[in-house]
Amino acid sequence: MLNVEGYVIMLMDVTTRTEEEKEKEKLINALSIPILKVWSNTIALPLIGEFDIVYFDLLISAVLEECSSNQIEFVLLN
């Protein structure tokens, strides 16, 4: 028979865990929407896989953010 002599309690900081999950989500989104810089004012956006409304929203957000932050004028869709 096993005698229990004590307990081990592990606490994880919820804030750290939430931040780590947000970073993972950002990385996944960045990898799932490849944006390639072609010239100083042009990016290429390869369209791969199936599209649903969630992916399309992520795609549009990523492209608009890239265009506004890097003064992109042209987006090539392939």
PDB file of N, CA, C and O in Angstrom:
ATOM      1  N   MET A   1       0.834  -1.167   0.000  1.00  0.00           N
ATOM      2  CA  MET A   1       0.000   0.000   0.000  1.00  0.00           C
ATOM      3  C   MET A   1       0.889   1.244   0.000  1.00  0.00           C
ATOM      4  O   MET A   1       1.933   1.268   0.652  1.00  0.00           O
ATOM      5  N   LEU A   2       0.474   2.263  -0.727  1.00  0.00           N
ATOM      6  CA  LEU A   2       1.241   3.492  -0.877  1.00  0.00           C
ATOM      7  C   LEU A   2       0.815   4.503   0.167  1.00  0.00           C
ATOM      8  O   LEU A   2      -0.372   4.794   0.310  1.00  0.00           O
ATOM      9  N   ASN A   3       1.770   5.032   0.887  1.00  0.00           N
ATOM     10  CA  ASN A   3       1.483   6.069   1.883  1.00  0.00           C
ATOM     11  C   ASN A   3       1.794   7.439   1.295  1.00  0.00           C
ATOM     12  O   ASN A   3       2.892   7.674   0.791  1.00  0.00           O
ATOM     13  N   VAL A   4       0.828   8.329   1.363  1.00  0.00           N
ATOM     14  CA  VAL A   4       1.030   9.692   0.887  1.00  0.00           C
ATOM     15  C   VAL A   4       1.561  10.517   2.044  1.00  0.00           C
ATOM     16  O   VAL A   4       0.926  10.635   3.091  1.00  0.00           O
ATOM     17  N   GLU A   5       2.756  11.093   1.829  1.00  0.00           N
ATOM     18  CA  GLU A   5       3.370  11.864   2.891  1.00  0.00           C
ATOM     19  C   GLU A   5       3.310  13.361   2.641  1.00  0.00           C
ATOM     20  O   GLU A   5       3.601  14.143   3.547  1.00  0.00           O
ATOM     21  N   GLY A   6       2.948  13.775   1.461  1.00  0.00           N
ATOM     22  CA  GLY A   6       2.897  15.204   1.166  1.00  0.00           C
ATOM     23  C   GLY A   6       2.347  15.436  -0.237  1.00  0.00           C
ATOM     24  O   GLY A   6       2.072  14.494  -0.979  1.00  0.00           O
ATOM     25  N   TYR A   7       2.200  16.668  -0.570  1.00  0.00           N
ATOM     26  CA  TYR A   7       1.674  17.048  -1.880  1.00  0.00           C
ATOM     27  C   TYR A   7       2.655  18.004  -2.545  1.00  0.00           C
ATOM     28  O   TYR A   7       3.332  18.795  -1.889  1.00  0.00           O
ATOM     29  N   VAL A   8       2.707  17.906  -3.846  1.00  0.00           N
ATOM     30  CA  VAL A   8       3.491  18.848  -4.637  1.00  0.00           C
ATOM     31  C   VAL A   8       2.492  19.717  -5.383  1.00  0.00           C
ATOM     32  O   VAL A   8       1.636  19.219  -6.115  1.00  0.00           O
ATOM     33  N   ILE A   9       2.615  21.000  -5.189  1.00  0.00           N
ATOM     34  CA  ILE A   9       1.708  21.941  -5.849  1.00  0.00           C
ATOM     35  C   ILE A   9       2.539  22.827  -6.764  1.00  0.00           C
ATOM     36  O   ILE A   9       3.529  23.424  -6.341  1.00  0.00           O
ATOM     37  N   MET A  10       2.121  22.905  -8.026  1.00  0.00           N
ATOM     38  CA  MET A  10       2.813  23.753  -8.994  1.00  0.00           C
ATOM     39  C   MET A  10       1.846  24.830  -9.446  1.00  0.00           C
ATOM     40  O   MET A  10       0.731  24.544  -9.882  1.00  0.00           O
ATOM     41  N   LEU A  11       2.287  26.061  -9.336  1.00  0.00           N
ATOM     42  CA  LEU A  11       1.484  27.188  -9.782  1.00  0.00           C
ATOM     43  C   LEU A  11       2.162  27.815 -10.990  1.00  0.00           C
ATOM     44  O   LEU A  11       3.380  27.994 -11.010  1.00  0.00           O
ATOM     45  N   MET A  12       1.368  28.143 -11.988  1.00  0.00           N
ATOM     46  CA  MET A  12       1.907  28.775 -13.174  1.00  0.00           C
ATOM     47  C   MET A  12       1.330  30.171 -13.272  1.00  0.00           C
ATOM     48  O   MET A  12       0.134  30.378 -13.066  1.00  0.00           O
ATOM     49  N   ASP A  13       2.174  31.107 -13.582  1.00  0.00           N
ATOM     50  CA  ASP A  13       1.736  32.487 -13.735  1.00  0.00           C
ATOM     51  C   ASP A  13       0.818  32.577 -14.947  1.00  0.00           C
ATOM     52  O   ASP A  13       1.237  32.305 -16.073  1.00  0.00           O
ATOM     53  N   VAL A  14      -0.427  32.957 -14.714  1.00  0.00           N
ATOM     54  CA  VAL A  14      -1.423  33.021 -15.776  1.00  0.00           C
ATOM     55  C   VAL A  14      -1.061  34.075 -16.807  1.00  0.00           C
ATOM     56  O   VAL A  14      -1.298  33.875 -17.998  1.00  0.00           O
ATOM     57  N   THR A  15      -0.497  35.184 -16.380  1.00  0.00           N
ATOM     58  CA  THR A  15      -0.111  36.254 -17.305  1.00  0.00           C
ATOM     59  C   THR A  15       0.953  35.767 -18.272  1.00  0.00           C
ATOM     60  O   THR A  15       0.856  36.009 -19.475  1.00  0.00           O
ATOM     61  N   THR A  16       1.959  35.089 -17.764  1.00  0.00           N
ATOM     62  CA  THR A  16       3.031  34.567 -18.611  1.00  0.00           C
ATOM     63  C   THR A  16       2.480  33.564 -19.605  1.00  0.00           C
ATOM     64  O   THR A  16       2.867  33.568 -20.773  1.00  0.00           O
ATOM     65  N   ARG A  17       1.595  32.723 -19.159  1.00  0.00           N
ATOM     66  CA  ARG A  17       1.010  31.712 -20.041  1.00  0.00           C
ATOM     67  C   ARG A  17       0.191  32.367 -21.147  1.00  0.00           C
ATOM     68  O   ARG A  17       0.260  31.936 -22.298  1.00  0.00           O
ATOM     69  N   THR A  18      -0.574  33.387 -20.824  1.00  0.00           N
ATOM     70  CA  THR A  18      -1.377  34.097 -21.815  1.00  0.00           C
ATOM     71  C   THR A  18      -0.479  34.783 -22.839  1.00  0.00           C
ATOM     72  O   THR A  18      -0.756  34.733 -24.037  1.00  0.00           O
ATOM     73  N   GLU A  19       0.580  35.415 -22.381  1.00  0.00           N
ATOM     74  CA  GLU A  19       1.522  36.071 -23.291  1.00  0.00           C
ATOM     75  C   GLU A  19       2.184  35.057 -24.215  1.00  0.00           C
ATOM     76  O   GLU A  19       2.360  35.330 -25.403  1.00  0.00           O
ATOM     77  N   GLU A  20       2.552  33.901 -23.692  1.00  0.00           N
ATOM     78  CA  GLU A  20       3.161  32.857 -24.511  1.00  0.00           C
ATOM     79  C   GLU A  20       2.184  32.364 -25.570  1.00  0.00           C
ATOM     80  O   GLU A  20       2.577  32.127 -26.713  1.00  0.00           O
ATOM     81  N   GLU A  21       0.923  32.207 -25.203  1.00  0.00           N
ATOM     82  CA  GLU A  21      -0.081  31.764 -26.165  1.00  0.00           C
ATOM     83  C   GLU A  21      -0.299  32.807 -27.261  1.00  0.00           C
ATOM     84  O   GLU A  21      -0.498  32.449 -28.422  1.00  0.00           O
ATOM     85  N   LYS A  22      -0.263  34.088 -26.905  1.00  0.00           N
ATOM     86  CA  LYS A  22      -0.404  35.146 -27.902  1.00  0.00           C
ATOM     87  C   LYS A  22       0.777  35.132 -28.866  1.00  0.00           C
ATOM     88  O   LYS A  22       0.595  35.307 -30.071  1.00  0.00           O
ATOM     89  N   GLU A  23       1.991  34.923 -28.342  1.00  0.00           N
ATOM     90  CA  GLU A  23       3.172  34.857 -29.191  1.00  0.00           C
ATOM     91  C   GLU A  23       3.106  33.663 -30.145  1.00  0.00           C
ATOM     92  O   GLU A  23       3.474  33.772 -31.315  1.00  0.00           O
ATOM     93  N   LYS A  24       2.638  32.528 -29.637  1.00  0.00           N
ATOM     94  CA  LYS A  24       2.476  31.350 -30.487  1.00  0.00           C
ATOM     95  C   LYS A  24       1.464  31.624 -31.595  1.00  0.00           C
ATOM     96  O   LYS A  24       1.677  31.247 -32.747  1.00  0.00           O
ATOM     97  N   GLU A  25       0.369  32.279 -31.242  1.00  0.00           N
ATOM     98  CA  GLU A  25      -0.660  32.598 -32.223  1.00  0.00           C
ATOM     99  C   GLU A  25      -0.125  33.540 -33.295  1.00  0.00           C
ATOM    100  O   GLU A  25      -0.433  33.376 -34.476  1.00  0.00           O
ATOM    101  N   LYS A  26       0.675  34.528 -32.891  1.00  0.00           N
ATOM    102  CA  LYS A  26       1.280  35.443 -33.858  1.00  0.00           C
ATOM    103  C   LYS A  26       2.198  34.693 -34.815  1.00  0.00           C
ATOM    104  O   LYS A  26       2.189  34.938 -36.021  1.00  0.00           O
ATOM    105  N   LEU A  27       2.986  33.780 -34.267  1.00  0.00           N
ATOM    106  CA  LEU A  27       3.908  32.999 -35.091  1.00  0.00           C
ATOM    107  C   LEU A  27       3.152  32.113 -36.074  1.00  0.00           C
ATOM    108  O   LEU A  27       3.523  32.024 -37.244  1.00  0.00           O
ATOM    109  N   ILE A  28       2.105  31.466 -35.609  1.00  0.00           N
ATOM    110  CA  ILE A  28       1.295  30.620 -36.483  1.00  0.00           C
ATOM    111  C   ILE A  28       0.675  31.444 -37.594  1.00  0.00           C
ATOM    112  O   ILE A  28       0.681  31.022 -38.750  1.00  0.00           O
ATOM    113  N   ASN A  29       0.143  32.605 -37.270  1.00  0.00           N
ATOM    114  CA  ASN A  29      -0.451  33.479 -38.270  1.00  0.00           C
ATOM    115  C   ASN A  29       0.585  33.960 -39.273  1.00  0.00           C
ATOM    116  O   ASN A  29       0.312  34.021 -40.471  1.00  0.00           O
ATOM    117  N   ALA A  30       1.772  34.302 -38.790  1.00  0.00           N
ATOM    118  CA  ALA A  30       2.831  34.759 -39.685  1.00  0.00           C
ATOM    119  C   ALA A  30       3.256  33.656 -40.645  1.00  0.00           C
ATOM    120  O   ALA A  30       3.522  33.912 -41.819  1.00  0.00           O
ATOM    121  N   LEU A  31       3.316  32.439 -40.142  1.00  0.00           N
ATOM    122  CA  LEU A  31       3.716  31.331 -41.005  1.00  0.00           C
ATOM    123  C   LEU A  31       2.607  30.906 -41.964  1.00  0.00           C
ATOM    124  O   LEU A  31       2.888  30.408 -43.054  1.00  0.00           O
ATOM    125  N   SER A  32       1.359  31.099 -41.570  1.00  0.00           N
ATOM    126  CA  SER A  32       0.253  30.677 -42.420  1.00  0.00           C
ATOM    127  C   SER A  32      -0.060  31.690 -43.504  1.00  0.00           C
ATOM    128  O   SER A  32      -0.757  31.363 -44.465  1.00  0.00           O
ATOM    129  N   ILE A  33       0.441  32.919 -43.374  1.00  0.00           N
ATOM    130  CA  ILE A  33       0.227  33.953 -44.380  1.00  0.00           C
ATOM    131  C   ILE A  33       1.598  34.481 -44.796  1.00  0.00           C
ATOM    132  O   ILE A  33       2.083  35.471 -44.249  1.00  0.00           O
ATOM    133  N   PRO A  34       2.216  33.811 -45.769  1.00  0.00           N
ATOM    134  CA  PRO A  34       3.545  34.248 -46.195  1.00  0.00           C
ATOM    135  C   PRO A  34       3.457  35.513 -47.055  1.00  0.00           C
ATOM    136  O   PRO A  34       2.779  35.540 -48.082  1.00  0.00           O
ATOM    137  N   ILE A  35       4.151  36.545 -46.616  1.00  0.00           N
ATOM    138  CA  ILE A  35       4.217  37.794 -47.369  1.00  0.00           C
ATOM    139  C   ILE A  35       5.672  37.971 -47.781  1.00  0.00           C
ATOM    140  O   ILE A  35       6.564  38.052 -46.937  1.00  0.00           O
ATOM    141  N   LEU A  36       5.895  38.031 -49.080  1.00  0.00           N
ATOM    142  CA  LEU A  36       7.251  38.123 -49.612  1.00  0.00           C
ATOM    143  C   LEU A  36       7.503  39.522 -50.147  1.00  0.00           C
ATOM    144  O   LEU A  36       6.728  40.025 -50.961  1.00  0.00           O
ATOM    145  N   LYS A  37       8.570  40.150 -49.699  1.00  0.00           N
ATOM    146  CA  LYS A  37       8.918  41.482 -50.187  1.00  0.00           C
ATOM    147  C   LYS A  37       9.657  41.321 -51.515  1.00  0.00           C
ATOM    148  O   LYS A  37      10.700  40.670 -51.578  1.00  0.00           O
ATOM    149  N   VAL A  38       9.100  41.926 -52.587  1.00  0.00           N
ATOM    150  CA  VAL A  38       9.676  41.808 -53.917  1.00  0.00           C
ATOM    151  C   VAL A  38      10.558  43.008 -54.211  1.00  0.00           C
ATOM    152  O   VAL A  38      11.723  42.849 -54.573  1.00  0.00           O
ATOM    153  N   TRP A  39      10.015  44.204 -54.059  1.00  0.00           N
ATOM    154  CA  TRP A  39      10.750  45.448 -54.207  1.00  0.00           C
ATOM    155  C   TRP A  39      10.441  46.308 -52.991  1.00  0.00           C
ATOM    156  O   TRP A  39       9.687  45.887 -52.114  1.00  0.00           O
ATOM    157  N   SER A  40      11.005  47.493 -52.927  1.00  0.00           N
ATOM    158  CA  SER A  40      10.820  48.338 -51.749  1.00  0.00           C
ATOM    159  C   SER A  40       9.358  48.710 -51.507  1.00  0.00           C
ATOM    160  O   SER A  40       8.961  48.949 -50.366  1.00  0.00           O
ATOM    161  N   ASN A  41       8.561  48.760 -52.566  1.00  0.00           N
ATOM    162  CA  ASN A  41       7.150  49.140 -52.409  1.00  0.00           C
ATOM    163  C   ASN A  41       6.185  48.058 -52.880  1.00  0.00           C
ATOM    164  O   ASN A  41       5.006  48.335 -53.100  1.00  0.00           O
ATOM    165  N   THR A  42       6.673  46.823 -53.039  1.00  0.00           N
ATOM    166  CA  THR A  42       5.849  45.746 -53.587  1.00  0.00           C
ATOM    167  C   THR A  42       6.048  44.467 -52.783  1.00  0.00           C
ATOM    168  O   THR A  42       7.170  44.098 -52.438  1.00  0.00           O
ATOM    169  N   ILE A  43       4.924  43.793 -52.491  1.00  0.00           N
ATOM    170  CA  ILE A  43       4.979  42.487 -51.843  1.00  0.00           C
ATOM    171  C   ILE A  43       4.245  41.467 -52.711  1.00  0.00           C
ATOM    172  O   ILE A  43       3.381  41.825 -53.511  1.00  0.00           O
ATOM    173  N   ALA A  44       4.595  40.215 -52.545  1.00  0.00           N
ATOM    174  CA  ALA A  44       3.904  39.121 -53.217  1.00  0.00           C
ATOM    175  C   ALA A  44       3.197  38.288 -52.158  1.00  0.00           C
ATOM    176  O   ALA A  44       3.722  38.061 -51.068  1.00  0.00           O
ATOM    177  N   LEU A  45       2.010  37.843 -52.497  1.00  0.00           N
ATOM    178  CA  LEU A  45       1.207  37.078 -51.557  1.00  0.00           C
ATOM    179  C   LEU A  45       0.770  35.785 -52.230  1.00  0.00           C
ATOM    180  O   LEU A  45      -0.220  35.774 -52.962  1.00  0.00           O
ATOM    181  N   PRO A  46       1.503  34.682 -51.991  1.00  0.00           N
ATOM    182  CA  PRO A  46       1.081  33.404 -52.562  1.00  0.00           C
ATOM    183  C   PRO A  46      -0.172  32.895 -51.849  1.00  0.00           C
ATOM    184  O   PRO A  46      -0.204  32.788 -50.623  1.00  0.00           O
ATOM    185  N   LEU A  47      -1.184  32.588 -52.622  1.00  0.00           N
ATOM    186  CA  LEU A  47      -2.448  32.100 -52.070  1.00  0.00           C
ATOM    187  C   LEU A  47      -2.430  30.583 -52.116  1.00  0.00           C
ATOM    188  O   LEU A  47      -2.497  29.980 -53.187  1.00  0.00           O
ATOM    189  N   ILE A  48      -2.337  29.967 -50.928  1.00  0.00           N
ATOM    190  CA  ILE A  48      -2.175  28.524 -50.821  1.00  0.00           C
ATOM    191  C   ILE A  48      -3.287  27.960 -49.954  1.00  0.00           C
ATOM    192  O   ILE A  48      -3.644  28.547 -48.933  1.00  0.00           O
ATOM    193  N   GLY A  49      -3.830  26.832 -50.355  1.00  0.00           N
ATOM    194  CA  GLY A  49      -4.791  26.130 -49.513  1.00  0.00           C
ATOM    195  C   GLY A  49      -6.216  26.616 -49.663  1.00  0.00           C
ATOM    196  O   GLY A  49      -6.554  27.373 -50.573  1.00  0.00           O
ATOM    197  N   GLU A  50      -7.031  26.158 -48.748  1.00  0.00           N
ATOM    198  CA  GLU A  50      -8.449  26.504 -48.763  1.00  0.00           C
ATOM    199  C   GLU A  50      -8.680  27.799 -47.996  1.00  0.00           C
ATOM    200  O   GLU A  50      -7.939  28.131 -47.071  1.00  0.00           O
ATOM    201  N   PHE A  51      -9.713  28.516 -48.394  1.00  0.00           N
ATOM    202  CA  PHE A  51     -10.046  29.777 -47.745  1.00  0.00           C
ATOM    203  C   PHE A  51     -11.365  29.635 -47.007  1.00  0.00           C
ATOM    204  O   PHE A  51     -12.344  29.112 -47.538  1.00  0.00           O
ATOM    205  N   ASP A  52     -11.368  30.107 -45.786  1.00  0.00           N
ATOM    206  CA  ASP A  52     -12.622  30.269 -45.062  1.00  0.00           C
ATOM    207  C   ASP A  52     -12.638  31.709 -44.551  1.00  0.00           C
ATOM    208  O   ASP A  52     -11.675  32.448 -44.754  1.00  0.00           O
ATOM    209  N   ILE A  53     -13.694  32.099 -43.906  1.00  0.00           N
ATOM    210  CA  ILE A  53     -13.839  33.495 -43.497  1.00  0.00           C
ATOM    211  C   ILE A  53     -12.783  33.896 -42.474  1.00  0.00           C
ATOM    212  O   ILE A  53     -12.320  35.036 -42.487  1.00  0.00           O
ATOM    213  N   VAL A  54     -12.395  32.985 -41.593  1.00  0.00           N
ATOM    214  CA  VAL A  54     -11.378  33.296 -40.575  1.00  0.00           C
ATOM    215  C   VAL A  54     -10.025  33.523 -41.235  1.00  0.00           C
ATOM    216  O   VAL A  54      -9.342  34.501 -40.931  1.00  0.00           O
ATOM    217  N   TYR A  55      -9.633  32.620 -42.143  1.00  0.00           N
ATOM    218  CA  TYR A  55      -8.353  32.757 -42.841  1.00  0.00           C
ATOM    219  C   TYR A  55      -8.354  34.023 -43.691  1.00  0.00           C
ATOM    220  O   TYR A  55      -7.358  34.744 -43.734  1.00  0.00           O
ATOM    221  N   PHE A  56      -9.462  34.294 -44.362  1.00  0.00           N
ATOM    222  CA  PHE A  56      -9.547  35.482 -45.205  1.00  0.00           C
ATOM    223  C   PHE A  56      -9.399  36.751 -44.363  1.00  0.00           C
ATOM    224  O   PHE A  56      -8.715  37.686 -44.781  1.00  0.00           O
ATOM    225  N   ASP A  57     -10.020  36.799 -43.198  1.00  0.00           N
ATOM    226  CA  ASP A  57      -9.884  37.958 -42.309  1.00  0.00           C
ATOM    227  C   ASP A  57      -8.434  38.134 -41.857  1.00  0.00           C
ATOM    228  O   ASP A  57      -7.926  39.254 -41.827  1.00  0.00           O
ATOM    229  N   LEU A  58      -7.768  37.032 -41.504  1.00  0.00           N
ATOM    230  CA  LEU A  58      -6.356  37.100 -41.123  1.00  0.00           C
ATOM    231  C   LEU A  58      -5.494  37.584 -42.286  1.00  0.00           C
ATOM    232  O   LEU A  58      -4.577  38.384 -42.099  1.00  0.00           O
ATOM    233  N   LEU A  59      -5.791  37.100 -43.467  1.00  0.00           N
ATOM    234  CA  LEU A  59      -5.050  37.471 -44.667  1.00  0.00           C
ATOM    235  C   LEU A  59      -5.172  38.965 -44.937  1.00  0.00           C
ATOM    236  O   LEU A  59      -4.165  39.643 -45.140  1.00  0.00           O
ATOM    237  N   ILE A  60      -6.388  39.478 -44.941  1.00  0.00           N
ATOM    238  CA  ILE A  60      -6.618  40.899 -45.201  1.00  0.00           C
ATOM    239  C   ILE A  60      -5.938  41.754 -44.129  1.00  0.00           C
ATOM    240  O   ILE A  60      -5.300  42.757 -44.449  1.00  0.00           O
ATOM    241  N   SER A  61      -6.072  41.367 -42.875  1.00  0.00           N
ATOM    242  CA  SER A  61      -5.442  42.128 -41.783  1.00  0.00           C
ATOM    243  C   SER A  61      -3.923  42.162 -41.937  1.00  0.00           C
ATOM    244  O   SER A  61      -3.301  43.212 -41.772  1.00  0.00           O
ATOM    245  N   ALA A  62      -3.332  41.016 -42.251  1.00  0.00           N
ATOM    246  CA  ALA A  62      -1.879  40.944 -42.394  1.00  0.00           C
ATOM    247  C   ALA A  62      -1.395  41.796 -43.558  1.00  0.00           C
ATOM    248  O   ALA A  62      -0.383  42.488 -43.445  1.00  0.00           O
ATOM    249  N   VAL A  63      -2.108  41.748 -44.672  1.00  0.00           N
ATOM    250  CA  VAL A  63      -1.705  42.525 -45.847  1.00  0.00           C
ATOM    251  C   VAL A  63      -1.851  44.015 -45.573  1.00  0.00           C
ATOM    252  O   VAL A  63      -0.953  44.789 -45.905  1.00  0.00           O
ATOM    253  N   LEU A  64      -2.949  44.429 -44.983  1.00  0.00           N
ATOM    254  CA  LEU A  64      -3.146  45.847 -44.688  1.00  0.00           C
ATOM    255  C   LEU A  64      -2.121  46.367 -43.682  1.00  0.00           C
ATOM    256  O   LEU A  64      -1.623  47.484 -43.817  1.00  0.00           O
ATOM    257  N   GLU A  65      -1.810  45.559 -42.680  1.00  0.00           N
ATOM    258  CA  GLU A  65      -0.806  45.956 -41.698  1.00  0.00           C
ATOM    259  C   GLU A  65       0.565  46.100 -42.351  1.00  0.00           C
ATOM    260  O   GLU A  65       1.292  47.057 -42.086  1.00  0.00           O
ATOM    261  N   GLU A  66       0.909  45.143 -43.204  1.00  0.00           N
ATOM    262  CA  GLU A  66       2.193  45.196 -43.911  1.00  0.00           C
ATOM    263  C   GLU A  66       2.269  46.418 -44.816  1.00  0.00           C
ATOM    264  O   GLU A  66       3.294  47.100 -44.864  1.00  0.00           O
ATOM    265  N   CYS A  67       1.191  46.692 -45.528  1.00  0.00           N
ATOM    266  CA  CYS A  67       1.163  47.841 -46.442  1.00  0.00           C
ATOM    267  C   CYS A  67       1.300  49.164 -45.687  1.00  0.00           C
ATOM    268  O   CYS A  67       2.044  50.048 -46.112  1.00  0.00           O
ATOM    269  N   SER A  68       0.600  49.296 -44.595  1.00  0.00           N
ATOM    270  CA  SER A  68       0.653  50.558 -43.861  1.00  0.00           C
ATOM    271  C   SER A  68       1.971  50.752 -43.118  1.00  0.00           C
ATOM    272  O   SER A  68       2.471  51.874 -43.040  1.00  0.00           O
ATOM    273  N   SER A  69       2.535  49.692 -42.579  1.00  0.00           N
ATOM    274  CA  SER A  69       3.764  49.843 -41.807  1.00  0.00           C
ATOM    275  C   SER A  69       5.014  49.974 -42.674  1.00  0.00           C
ATOM    276  O   SER A  69       6.022  50.519 -42.224  1.00  0.00           O
ATOM    277  N   ASN A  70       4.960  49.480 -43.910  1.00  0.00           N
ATOM    278  CA  ASN A  70       6.153  49.505 -44.770  1.00  0.00           C
ATOM    279  C   ASN A  70       5.947  50.290 -46.066  1.00  0.00           C
ATOM    280  O   ASN A  70       6.725  50.153 -47.010  1.00  0.00           O
ATOM    281  N   GLN A  71       4.909  51.103 -46.107  1.00  0.00           N
ATOM    282  CA  GLN A  71       4.618  51.951 -47.279  1.00  0.00           C
ATOM    283  C   GLN A  71       4.573  51.139 -48.571  1.00  0.00           C
ATOM    284  O   GLN A  71       5.172  51.522 -49.576  1.00  0.00           O
ATOM    285  N   ILE A  72       3.869  50.035 -48.537  1.00  0.00           N
ATOM    286  CA  ILE A  72       3.708  49.176 -49.708  1.00  0.00           C
ATOM    287  C   ILE A  72       2.617  49.742 -50.607  1.00  0.00           C
ATOM    288  O   ILE A  72       1.540  50.101 -50.131  1.00  0.00           O
ATOM    289  N   GLU A  73       2.894  49.822 -51.901  1.00  0.00           N
ATOM    290  CA  GLU A  73       1.930  50.355 -52.854  1.00  0.00           C
ATOM    291  C   GLU A  73       1.273  49.259 -53.691  1.00  0.00           C
ATOM    292  O   GLU A  73       0.136  49.412 -54.139  1.00  0.00           O
ATOM    293  N   PHE A  74       1.991  48.150 -53.901  1.00  0.00           N
ATOM    294  CA  PHE A  74       1.504  47.115 -54.787  1.00  0.00           C
ATOM    295  C   PHE A  74       1.558  45.738 -54.109  1.00  0.00           C
ATOM    296  O   PHE A  74       2.507  45.420 -53.393  1.00  0.00           O
ATOM    297  N   VAL A  75       0.519  44.932 -54.352  1.00  0.00           N
ATOM    298  CA  VAL A  75       0.466  43.564 -53.830  1.00  0.00           C
ATOM    299  C   VAL A  75       0.240  42.633 -55.012  1.00  0.00           C
ATOM    300  O   VAL A  75      -0.761  42.748 -55.719  1.00  0.00           O
ATOM    301  N   LEU A  76       1.164  41.719 -55.221  1.00  0.00           N
ATOM    302  CA  LEU A  76       1.040  40.720 -56.280  1.00  0.00           C
ATOM    303  C   LEU A  76       0.422  39.462 -55.691  1.00  0.00           C
ATOM    304  O   LEU A  76       0.943  38.908 -54.724  1.00  0.00           O
ATOM    305  N   LEU A  77      -0.668  39.016 -56.260  1.00  0.00           N
ATOM    306  CA  LEU A  77      -1.321  37.792 -55.809  1.00  0.00           C
ATOM    307  C   LEU A  77      -0.952  36.671 -56.768  1.00  0.00           C
ATOM    308  O   LEU A  77      -1.139  36.801 -57.978  1.00  0.00           O
ATOM    309  N   ASN A  78      -0.430  35.574 -56.239  1.00  0.00           N
ATOM    310  CA  ASN A  78      -0.110  34.435 -57.095  1.00  0.00           C
ATOM    311  C   ASN A  78      -0.640  33.176 -56.471  1.00  0.00           C
ATOM    312  O   ASN A  78      -0.478  32.093 -57.033  1.00  0.00           O
TER     313      ASN A  78
END
